[in-house]
Amino acid sequence: MNLADRISNWIKEKVREAKAEGVVIGLSGGIDSSVVAYLAKRAMGEKVLGLIMPCYSTVLDEDYAWLIAKRLNIKTERISLDSIYNDLLGILPSHKKIALANLKPRLRMLTLYYFANNLNYLVAGTGNKSEILIGYFTKYGDGGCDILPLGDLLKTQVRKLAKELEIPHEIIKRRSSAGLWEKQTDEEELGIRYEDLDRTILAIERGKTESIPPQMLIKVEELIKKSTHKRSLAPVFKM
């Protein structure tokens, strides 16, 4: 059984275990959400809802999201979050850049769960192992989900799977971006290419880091350590 079939069967099993009826996915126009959509369609057929949730997003993001939705022929809703984002900015003080940016994925998370609750669906997250390990996601934003089909795949493995699934080439070759602000790209913000990040993660996991440049190794290890809280449940005081 190939990887795509294994993940699709896993999605189907998790939905069954939860006594849910399907999955809802945020379609961003990026490679990760596109791959999850393809796998969910394989797993659940008509029981998939794609949500396109622009929040001062680029036209290209939305165009690619619709491209995937139409190619897969999945039910899709477009929910613009621009106005509610503006309303929040009107009542919240001290607009730091990162606080402003993280509002967007958190608004998308609550929208995903609204539809999931209405339909008895699970929210399928689109995070991959590379980003989860270094904390490159918004806590209770895009990190808020019920299942993570790509959570054990490095970014480079997701790209390989996307080619096998015949995801449109224009989506595969796009520079990954969380869309947090204008012209933002993941690799520029992280200061490391995904190929180098994945090579470092694998070296750390295998305990064979001799070939990794020391500064890169230190950087990745610090990112993993610093983001531990993002991957953990909130600590509970014990009586």
C-alpha positions in Angstrom: 0.0 0.0 0.0 1.4 3.4 -1.0 1.7 6.4 1.4 -1.3 8.2 0.0 -3.5 5.2 0.6 -2.1 4.7 4.0 -2.9 8.3 5.0 -6.3 8.2 3.4 -7.2 5.0 5.3 -5.9 6.6 8.5 -8.2 9.7 8.0 -11.2 7.4 7.4 -10.4 5.4 10.6 -10.0 8.6 12.7 -13.3 9.9 11.5 -14.9 6.5 12.3 -13.3 6.4 15.8 -14.7 9.9 16.6 -18.1 8.9 15.4 -17.9 11.8 13.0 -19.3 12.0 9.5 -16.6 13.8 7.5 -13.8 16.3 7.5 -13.5 20.1 7.0 -10.3 21.6 5.6 -9.1 25.2 5.3 -8.0 25.7 1.6 -5.2 28.2 1.5 -4.0 27.6 -2.1 -0.7 26.2 -0.7 0.8 22.8 -1.1 0.0 21.4 2.4 -3.7 22.2 2.3 -3.9 20.9 -1.3 -2.3 17.6 -0.4 -4.6 17.2 2.7 -7.6 18.0 0.5 -6.6 15.3 -2.1 -6.1 12.7 0.7 -9.4 13.6 2.4 -11.3 13.3 -0.9 -9.8 9.8 -1.3 -10.8 8.9 2.3 -14.3 10.5 2.6 -15.6 11.1 -0.9 -18.5 13.5 -0.7 -18.1 14.0 3.1 -15.5 16.7 2.7 -16.0 20.5 3.1 -13.4 23.0 1.9 -13.4 26.4 3.5 -11.7 29.3 1.7 -11.3 32.0 4.3 -9.6 35.1 2.9 -8.4 37.6 5.5 -6.6 40.3 3.4 -5.2 37.4 1.4 -3.7 37.6 -2.1 -5.9 37.0 -5.1 -3.5 34.2 -6.1 -4.1 32.4 -2.8 -7.8 32.3 -3.4 -7.4 31.4 -7.1 -5.3 28.3 -6.2 -7.7 27.3 -3.4 -10.6 27.4 -5.9 -8.5 25.4 -8.4 -8.1 22.6 -5.9 -11.8 22.7 -4.8 -13.0 22.5 -8.4 -10.5 19.8 -9.5 -11.6 17.6 -6.6 -15.2 18.6 -6.9 -15.6 19.0 -3.1 -18.2 21.2 -1.4 -16.7 24.6 -0.8 -17.7 27.7 1.2 -16.0 31.1 1.0 -16.1 33.0 4.2 -14.4 36.4 4.1 -12.9 37.4 7.4 -11.8 40.9 6.5 -14.6 42.7 8.3 -14.4 40.8 11.5 -10.6 41.2 11.5 -11.1 45.0 11.1 -13.7 45.0 13.9 -11.2 43.3 16.3 -8.5 45.8 15.4 -10.9 48.6 16.2 -11.3 47.4 19.8 -7.9 45.9 20.6 -5.1 48.0 21.9 -1.3 47.9 21.1 -1.1 46.4 17.6 2.2 44.5 17.6 3.0 42.9 14.2 3.0 39.3 15.5 -0.2 39.8 17.4 -1.9 41.2 14.3 -0.6 38.3 12.2 -1.7 35.6 14.6 -5.3 36.9 14.6 -5.8 35.6 11.1 -5.2 31.9 11.7 -7.1 32.1 14.9 -10.1 33.5 13.1 -9.8 30.7 10.6 -9.7 28.1 13.3 -12.9 29.2 15.0 -14.6 29.3 11.5 -13.5 25.8 10.8 -14.8 24.6 14.1 -18.1 26.3 13.6 -18.7 24.3 10.4 -17.3 21.1 12.0 -19.7 21.4 14.9 -22.6 22.0 12.6 -21.8 19.0 10.4 -20.3 16.6 12.9 -17.1 16.7 11.0 -13.4 16.6 12.2 -11.1 19.5 11.4 -8.2 18.2 9.3 -5.1 20.3 10.1 -2.5 21.0 7.3 0.6 21.2 9.4 3.7 19.2 8.4 6.4 17.7 10.7 9.0 20.3 9.7 6.9 23.2 10.9 5.4 21.5 13.9 8.8 20.5 15.3 10.1 24.1 15.2 6.9 25.7 16.3 6.2 27.4 12.9 2.5 27.5 13.5 0.0 29.6 15.5 -1.0 28.1 18.7 -4.8 27.7 18.7 -4.7 29.0 15.1 -3.6 26.7 12.3 -2.3 24.4 15.2 -5.9 24.0 16.3 -7.3 20.8 14.7 -8.6 17.3 15.3 -6.3 15.3 13.0 -2.9 16.0 11.3 -2.6 13.8 8.2 0.8 15.3 7.3 2.1 15.6 10.9 4.8 13.0 10.4 5.9 14.1 7.0 8.7 16.6 6.5 8.1 19.4 4.1 10.3 17.8 1.4 8.3 14.6 1.8 5.0 16.6 1.4 6.4 18.0 -1.9 7.2 14.5 -3.1 3.7 13.2 -2.2 2.2 16.2 -4.0 3.9 15.2 -7.2 2.7 11.6 -6.8 -0.9 12.9 -6.3 -0.5 15.2 -9.4 -1.2 18.4 -7.5 -1.0 21.2 -10.1 2.6 22.2 -10.7 2.0 25.9 -10.1 1.0 25.1 -6.5 3.9 22.7 -5.9 6.5 25.2 -7.1 5.0 28.2 -5.1 7.2 29.6 -2.3 5.5 28.5 0.9 3.8 31.3 2.8 1.6 31.4 5.9 0.1 34.6 4.5 0.6 36.5 7.7 1.6 39.7 6.1 2.3 41.0 2.6 5.0 39.2 0.7 5.8 37.0 3.7 7.4 33.7 2.9 8.2 30.9 5.3 11.8 30.4 4.4 12.7 34.1 4.6 11.0 34.4 8.0 12.7 31.2 9.3 16.0 32.1 7.8 16.5 28.5 6.5 15.6 26.5 3.4 13.2 23.6 4.0 15.7 21.3 2.4 18.3 22.3 5.0 15.8 22.2 7.8 14.6 18.7 7.0 18.2 17.5 6.6 19.0 18.9 10.1 15.9 17.4 11.6 16.7 13.9 10.2 20.3 14.2 11.5 19.1 15.1 15.0 16.6 12.2 15.0 19.3 9.8 13.9 22.0 11.1 16.2 24.3 11.8 13.3 24.8 15.5 13.2 28.5 15.6 12.1 27.7 16.8 8.6 25.4 19.7 9.7 26.9 23.2 10.0 27.2 24.0 13.7 25.2 27.3 13.4 22.4 25.5 11.6 22.3 22.7 14.1 22.2 25.2 17.0 19.4 27.2 15.4 17.2 24.2 14.7 17.7 22.7 18.2 16.8 26.1 19.8 13.7 26.4 17.7 12.6 22.9 18.7 13.3 23.6 22.4 11.7 27.0 22.4 8.4 25.8 20.8 7.9 22.7 23.1 4.9 24.4 24.8 3.2 24.7 21.4 3.2 20.9 21.0 2.0 20.2 24.6 -1.2 20.4 26.4 -1.4 23.2 28.9 0.3 22.2 32.2 -2.1 21.4 35.0 -1.3 22.2 38.7 -1.5 19.0 40.7 -3.0 19.0 44.2 
